[in-house]
Amino acid sequence: MTNPVGHTQAGVDTPVTLINAFSVPLSQGDRFLSRWQENASFMVGAPGFRRARMYRAMSERAEITFVNVAEWEAGTALDEARRNPQWQASVQRVLEDPELDVVARPMVYEVAVEYTPEPR
């Protein structure tokens, strides 16, 4: 059974990053990734979507086993994409999957400080 955590509305016209940390038993990792890819496929074509990456922990001791980082041109674009009924149904399939025990921690962030390499 999945433990859902609510989504925060971004509500801004500036770039945002959605970071979602997942706790997933290692034995369910492949099933989780399959469900996540289905879910992400609805976001890829949404206006304002820049890119998404899913990171997998390299240690079996990790409490947070997967981290999704998705970049959006604007928070309002992310908010609109979340209204997509197909995406909502895909999320529901994850929540109702009896073979998944997932805790998700989604949160929207904006850049507070940024460093880039100095030109050489």
C-alpha positions as CSV (number, residue, x, y, z in Angstrom):
1,M,0.0,0.0,0.0
2,T,1.3,3.4,-0.9
3,N,1.4,6.3,1.5
4,P,0.4,9.4,-0.4
5,V,1.6,12.9,0.5
6,G,-0.3,15.9,-1.0
7,H,1.0,18.1,-3.8
8,T,1.8,21.8,-3.1
9,Q,0.6,24.3,-5.7
10,A,3.5,26.3,-7.1
11,G,1.4,29.3,-8.2
12,V,4.3,31.3,-9.7
13,D,5.3,32.3,-13.2
14,T,9.0,31.7,-12.6
15,P,11.0,28.4,-13.0
16,V,10.5,25.7,-10.4
17,T,11.9,22.3,-9.7
18,L,9.8,19.5,-8.4
19,I,11.8,17.2,-6.1
20,N,10.1,14.0,-5.0
21,A,11.9,11.6,-2.6
22,F,10.6,8.1,-2.5
23,S,11.1,5.3,0.0
24,V,10.5,2.0,-1.9
25,P,11.6,-1.5,-0.8
26,L,14.4,-2.7,-3.0
27,S,12.4,-5.7,-4.0
28,Q,9.8,-3.4,-5.5
29,G,12.2,-1.1,-7.3
30,D,11.6,-2.3,-10.9
31,R,7.8,-2.2,-10.5
32,F,8.0,1.3,-9.0
33,L,10.2,2.5,-11.9
34,S,7.8,1.1,-14.4
35,R,4.8,2.9,-12.8
36,W,6.8,6.1,-12.5
37,Q,7.8,6.0,-16.2
38,E,4.1,5.6,-17.1
39,N,3.3,8.6,-14.8
40,A,6.1,10.7,-16.2
41,S,5.1,10.1,-19.8
42,F,2.1,12.3,-19.3
43,M,4.3,15.2,-18.1
44,V,6.9,15.1,-20.9
45,G,4.5,16.6,-23.4
46,A,3.0,19.2,-21.1
47,P,3.7,22.9,-21.9
48,G,6.5,24.2,-19.7
49,F,8.1,20.8,-19.0
50,R,11.9,21.0,-19.3
51,R,13.2,17.7,-18.1
52,A,13.0,15.0,-15.4
53,R,15.5,12.6,-13.9
54,M,15.0,9.7,-11.6
55,Y,17.9,8.9,-9.3
56,R,18.3,5.5,-7.6
57,A,20.3,5.1,-4.3
58,M,23.5,3.1,-4.7
59,S,23.3,1.7,-1.2
60,E,20.9,-0.9,0.2
61,R,20.9,1.0,3.5
62,A,19.3,4.1,2.0
63,E,16.0,5.2,3.5
64,I,15.3,7.4,0.4
65,T,15.7,4.9,-2.4
66,F,14.6,7.1,-5.4
67,V,14.7,10.8,-6.0
68,N,12.9,12.5,-8.9
69,V,14.0,15.9,-10.0
70,A,11.8,17.6,-12.6
71,E,12.4,21.1,-14.0
72,W,9.6,23.4,-15.2
73,E,9.6,26.7,-17.0
74,A,7.0,28.0,-14.5
75,G,5.3,26.8,-11.5
76,T,1.9,27.6,-13.1
77,A,2.8,25.2,-15.9
78,L,3.4,22.4,-13.4
79,D,0.2,23.2,-11.7
80,E,-1.7,23.0,-15.0
81,A,0.0,19.7,-15.9
82,R,-1.1,18.2,-12.6
83,R,-4.7,18.8,-13.6
84,N,-4.4,16.3,-16.5
85,P,-6.9,13.5,-15.9
86,Q,-4.6,10.9,-17.4
87,W,-1.8,11.9,-15.1
88,Q,-4.1,11.9,-12.1
89,A,-5.3,8.4,-13.1
90,S,-1.7,7.2,-13.4
91,V,-1.0,8.5,-9.9
92,Q,-4.1,6.7,-8.6
93,R,-2.8,3.4,-10.1
94,V,0.4,3.8,-8.1
95,L,-1.5,4.6,-4.9
96,E,-3.8,1.6,-5.4
97,D,-1.2,-0.9,-6.5
98,P,-1.2,-3.6,-3.8
99,E,2.3,-4.7,-4.8
100,L,3.9,-1.4,-4.0
101,D,4.7,0.0,-0.6
102,V,5.9,3.6,-1.4
103,V,6.2,6.7,0.6
104,A,6.4,9.8,-1.6
105,R,7.5,13.3,-0.4
106,P,6.8,15.7,-3.3
107,M,7.7,19.4,-2.9
108,V,8.2,22.3,-5.3
109,Y,11.3,24.4,-5.0
110,E,12.7,27.6,-6.5
111,V,16.4,28.4,-6.9
112,A,17.7,30.3,-3.8
113,V,21.4,30.3,-4.6
114,E,23.2,29.1,-7.8
115,Y,26.9,28.5,-8.6
116,T,28.3,27.8,-12.0
117,P,31.9,27.1,-13.1
118,E,34.0,30.2,-13.8
119,P,35.0,30.6,-17.4
120,R,38.6,29.5,-18.0
